[in-house]
Amino acid sequence: MKGSVTKYIVKGSSRPKWRYRLRVGKDEGGNQAREGRGGFAKEGEARDAMDGRIKEIKEQRSAAPKQPPKPPEVTLGAWLRAWIETYATQRCQRKTIERYRQLAAYITTAPDGEIAELAQTPLSDIRRSQIKLALFALLRAKGKRREHLSAHTVRHVAGLLSVALSEATELELLTANPMLRMKGLPTIEHGDARSLTPDEIRALRAACQGDWTFALVEVSLASGARRGELLALTWADIDWVSRALTVNKSLEQTADGLRIKSTKSKKPRHFRLSQGAIVALQFQREQQQEHRRMFAADYQERGLIFAAPNGDFLKPDLVSQVIVRRLKKAGITDASMHSLRHSHASNLISRGVPVPAVSARLGHADVSITNRIYAHAIPDDDLRAADEWDGLIDGPVQ
C-alpha cells in the first residue's frame, strides 16, 4: 500500500494546507482505488493521519472474515404447514388435504403445554420422547364434539407427523425420522365392524318403505358400495338386462362444495345386483320421472340415480343423518349408514361366499384388508378340519 503527503494552496488563504493520498488496491472493475484526506495545517499532522489510516486498513484486512448469521431453523409447526401446502397438495385428494389441516391444527394451534412446545421446536432438535409426551397430552385436549380427543384421532395425528417428518428427512432437514419404530402410542380398541342381522335388515326396510331412502338402502345393502359411490351413481351405470352395476366414481363433500372424483381404489368395479335391488331401482326411476314433471324446466338433469327432487346432488352428510334416523325408527342402535356396507360383507362371508369375491365387490385394494375387517364373520372351519383329518387317518387302508 503506497501513500504520499503533499502541500496545496487554498484559494483566498495565505497559509498552505497538507493532505495525504493512498492507493488501496483495485476496485470491482479492476481499476486503481484511491482514498485520501486534506485540510491539515502541518505536514506532520497529515503523515500521522495517513499512517493511522494505513494501520486501520491493514487490521481490517487481516481480521478473520465474519460468518454470515445462521438462518433460523424451521420449527415443527412451520414445517407441518409448509408440508401440507407445498407437498401434500400435489399428491393428495382435496378431502385428504382438509383432514390433514384439521389434524395439523391440533399441534400448530395449541396455546401452551407439551403440544405447543413441540410445535415451536426446531426440526433438528425434536426427540422421540418429546413427540410421545405431546401425543399423550393430546388425549387430554378438548375435542370438537367431545370432552377429550379420542385415541383414534391421536393415532391419526401421529400418522401425519410420521409422513411429514419422513419428507423432512428426505430433504435433509432431519438426519432421521423420530417417528420410525415408535412404540407405546395411544392404543385403539378395535371392535368388530357393526353389521345388521337379517331381522334388523328386515326392520330397516320396513322403516324405509314408501320413502326415498328405500332404494338407497336396498342398493347399499345389496352392493356394499360406499356412501359417496352410491350418491355418484348414474342410470348409465346399470345394465338392466344382466342386472350389472358399474361403480367408477364417488361424490365427495369438501369445504369448497361437492365434486365428483375417482373411487378410493381408482379402479372401476362391475358386479351383479340382487333382483330386489333391481325392483327398488325401477321404482326409484318412476319416482324420478314424477319429479322431472313437477320441476319441468327447473329440473337439473345430471342423470343421477339418487338425487334431490330437483335432480341435484344429495349432500353426503345429510344423507347419513337421515339414514341414522331410519335406523332408530327401526329400533336399531349403534349403527350408521356405513353399517349397511358392513352388513353386505359380513352376511355374505358368514354364508360361505369366498372372501376374494366379497373383497372385489367392496373395492378393497387387497384381500388382506377384507380378512382383517371381517375376520369375525369367516365361518369357523376348525372343527371340520379336525374331522377331516380323523377321516384321513382312520379311514380304511387301501
Summary of the structure (lengths in Angstrom):
residues: 398
radius of gyration: 38.0
end to end distance: 114.0
largest distance: 142.9
contacts: 1065
relative contact order: 0.07
helix: 52%
strand: 13%
